[in-house]
């Protein structure tokens, strides 16, 4: 089979992966370049692959799950600092440095900052009046402001990095446009790195430079690229799509309004239920490995469908239901193993604060258009909405 990113309805995994999960938690899959590898749809098999050091995250060993621009299909070796495509010990070196930057003090200050900017965005929505695009005026600005604060990026430059990120993340852009976006964003971040060397501030890039002066500009630029892209694209779409899901499940919205203490569980359930990463993580077998009775041969690439694995009934009872009272701990929304999302606690704070403040401010929040008119991001690496018109 080949892999599709077209979801079933608004919130469900593609129908093919859902049916496969019930019959074959590992199945043969043809990658976009013709490579014959494996698709993992079962929860236990997904955890096994992602936790096994015999599977490599190195970019040059992988194959593209879906067609993309030609330069990206060639899978070159990841540059220094692009730690999500490195194995240990290189990966652990970068990760340890970054973990050291997410201090208790910084997370406390960021929580206060997130609460402040969330209130400001809601003030702006009220000023603009009902109806309003929740994605443009709320879901996207909050994580964008946060990542700008973390990296020391001027928020005035947000249109530039949001445009380049969008082009780089799209499945349908040309090779020339994707390459240009990648190079221009890299040049912008390279300039930022050089600025931090001469004028350090209280941000992650300055902290990394102080912690390890031997880090090269190339390494720091790659780290900044990863943090910038992952730090606003994913959370923005999770916040918008999670709001969409709540509005389309009025019983769950009512339960959360009636008992705001459910918010942490609701955040975890939204991460499980929506699983906004379309495809991946992908791993390449460094040797023959047997997973749940299936032999994966050396050199074969395995792609994990987090969306399908998070709907596995052997792990989550009644998995097709969106239930804010569910204990969804253990979901794979942030991946698993050594490459599990580094910024997951920050994302949880943004989601918890964002959902709570939004529902408190607008008790009558509702969609401002029929749900079938909402344009969904089937054509991007991260699933979500292009706009979410709401009224109150």
Secondary structure, 3 states (H helix, E strand, C coil): CCCCCCCECCCECCHHHHHHHHHCCEEEEECCCCCEEEEECCHHHHHHHHHCCCEECCHHHCCCCCCCCHHHHCCCCCCCCCHHHCCCCHHHHHHHHHHCCCCHHHHHHHHHHHHHHHHHHHHHHHHHCCCEEHHHHHHHHHHHHHHHHHHCCCHHHHHHHHHHHHHHHECCCCHHHHHHHHHHHHHHHHHHHHHHHHCCCCCHHHHHHHHCCCCCHHHHHHHHHHHHHHHHHHHHHHHHHHHHHHHHCHHHHHHHHHCHHHHHHHHHHHHHHHCCECCECEEEECCCEEECCEEECCCCEEEEEHHHHCCCCCCCCCCCCCCCCCCCCCCCCCCCHHHCCCCHHHHHHHHHHHHHHHHHHCCCCEECCCHHHCCECCCECECCECCCEEEC
